[in-house]
Amino acid sequence: MTGMPRFRKIWSTVQVGVLAVAVVFCIVMLVIGQGKLDRVYAVAAVFFGLALIGHSTYLWLIARGDRSRS
């Protein structure tokens, strides 16, 4: 155990799923083309993408730490 509460890992996993869906949604909306909202979707895709990278990295580091301890 990493000392981190189990719910934190579960919550981060849920956030990775939600952020992945949000990034895909924004990319699809950009490809479809929504006129005035293109900039909004582009900025949202960048911010959601950065958050997705952060949460994925956190989960990867936790998994790596758990492997090294066992």
C-alpha positions in Angstrom: 0.0 0.0 0.0 1.3 3.4 -0.9 -0.2 5.2 2.1 -2.6 6.9 -0.2 -6.3 6.2 0.5 -7.8 3.7 -1.8 -10.6 6.1 -2.8 -8.0 8.5 -4.2 -6.8 5.9 -6.7 -10.4 5.0 -7.7 -11.4 8.7 -8.0 -8.3 9.4 -10.2 -9.2 6.4 -12.4 -12.8 7.8 -12.8 -11.3 11.2 -13.7 -9.1 9.6 -16.3 -12.1 8.0 -18.0 -14.2 11.2 -17.9 -11.3 13.3 -19.1 -10.6 10.9 -22.0 -14.2 11.1 -23.1 -14.1 14.9 -22.8 -10.9 15.1 -25.0 -12.5 12.8 -27.6 -15.7 14.8 -27.6 -13.8 18.1 -28.1 -11.8 16.6 -31.0 -14.9 15.3 -32.6 -16.6 18.7 -32.3 -13.5 20.3 -33.8 -13.5 17.9 -36.8 -17.3 18.4 -37.3 -16.8 22.1 -37.1 -19.1 24.2 -34.9 -18.2 27.6 -36.3 -18.1 30.1 -33.4 -17.3 27.4 -30.8 -14.2 26.0 -32.5 -11.9 28.0 -30.2 -13.8 26.9 -27.1 -13.4 23.3 -28.1 -9.7 23.7 -29.0 -8.9 25.3 -25.6 -11.1 22.8 -23.7 -9.2 19.9 -25.5 -5.9 21.3 -24.5 -6.9 21.8 -20.8 -8.6 18.4 -20.6 -5.7 16.8 -22.3 -3.2 18.3 -19.8 -5.4 17.1 -16.9 -5.6 13.7 -18.5 -1.8 13.5 -18.8 -1.5 14.5 -15.1 -4.0 12.0 -13.8 -2.6 9.2 -16.0 0.9 10.0 -14.8 -0.2 9.9 -11.2 -1.8 6.4 -11.7 1.3 5.2 -13.5 3.6 6.4 -10.7 1.4 4.8 -8.1 1.4 1.5 -10.0 5.2 1.7 -10.5 5.7 2.3 -6.8 3.4 -0.6 -5.8 5.4 -2.9 -8.1 8.8 -1.8 -6.7 7.6 -2.5 -3.1 6.4 -6.0 -3.7 
